[in-house]
Amino acid sequence: MKIIMLGAPGAGKGTQAKKIAEKYGIPHISTGDIFRANLKAGTPLGLKAKEYMDKGALVPDSLTLELIMDRFANPDCANGYVLDGFPRTIPQAEALTEALKKNNDEVDYAIDVDVPDEVIVNRMSGRRACVNCGATYHIVFNAPKVEGKCDTCGADLILRNDDKPETVQNRLSVYHEQTQPLIDYYNGFGKLRSVDGTKEMSEVFDAIVDILENKESK
Ligand code: AMP
C-alpha cells in the first residue's frame, strides 16, 4: 500500500500517518523528520536544509528527491509506505510518479487532510516537539503527561523554530502556492480522497481507514 498524506502544515497529517503506519505495518516516511534528524546529527544535508526550514521555505527539490529516493531503496519499503510531507511540489510529485512507473507501480491514494488556515494557526502555536526524539504534542489537544517533558524519552519539549507564528504564516503561503496544486494533480489520476481534518483525531483516522479499505460512502 502506497499512501500520500496531503494537507497544510499543522493539519494533523503526521499524526494520522503514524497511526496508518502502525495499523498496516508499513513505514512512515516524513521528509521533515529526516531533515531534522540530519540537522541534529550535523550532516552537510542537515546544515543545507536548515537555512530553508528556519524560514519556513521548502528545501530545493534536487536535495529532497535525492534523500527520498535513497529512502525508497530501503528494504522496509517493499510493501509500501505512508508519505508525510512528500511530495510537496509538482516536480516532486512528477518525479515520484515516474519512479513508480519504472516498476509498473503507482500510489494507491493521496489523502488530503483538510483544515482551514485559521484553525491551523491556532493549532501550531500550541505545538511542542521533543528536542531528543522529535515526538510532537499539543498543549491543549495532545498534552504530554508531564508538562514540558516528552512521554517517550523524558527530554524537554520546545516550540520548533518552524512552528513560531511568523514562520507558520510563511509556511501556509508556501503551502497554498506550491503544495495545494497537488490536490488537482492527484485528482486528475483519480487518486485523491479528502477527509475533514477539523474533527477529532480518532474520527479522522476512522475516515481514513474507511477510504483505505474502500468503505467510504461516495
Ligand atoms: P514538516 O515537518 O513536514 O512540516 O517539514 C518541515 C520543513 O522541512 C518544511 O517547512 C521544509 O522546509 C522542509 N521539508 C519537508 N519536506 C519537504 C519536501 N518534500 N520538500 C521540500 N522541503 C521539505
Boltz pocket constraint, residues with backbone or C-beta under 6 A from the ligand:
constraints:
  - pocket:
      binder: B
      contacts: [[A, 9], [A, 30], [A, 31], [A, 32], [A, 33], [A, 35], [A, 49], [A, 52], [A, 53], [A, 54], [A, 56], [A, 57], [A, 58], [A, 59], [A, 60], [A, 61], [A, 64], [A, 84], [A, 85], [A, 86], [A, 87], [A, 88], [A, 89], [A, 92], [A, 162], [A, 171]]
      max_distance: 6.0
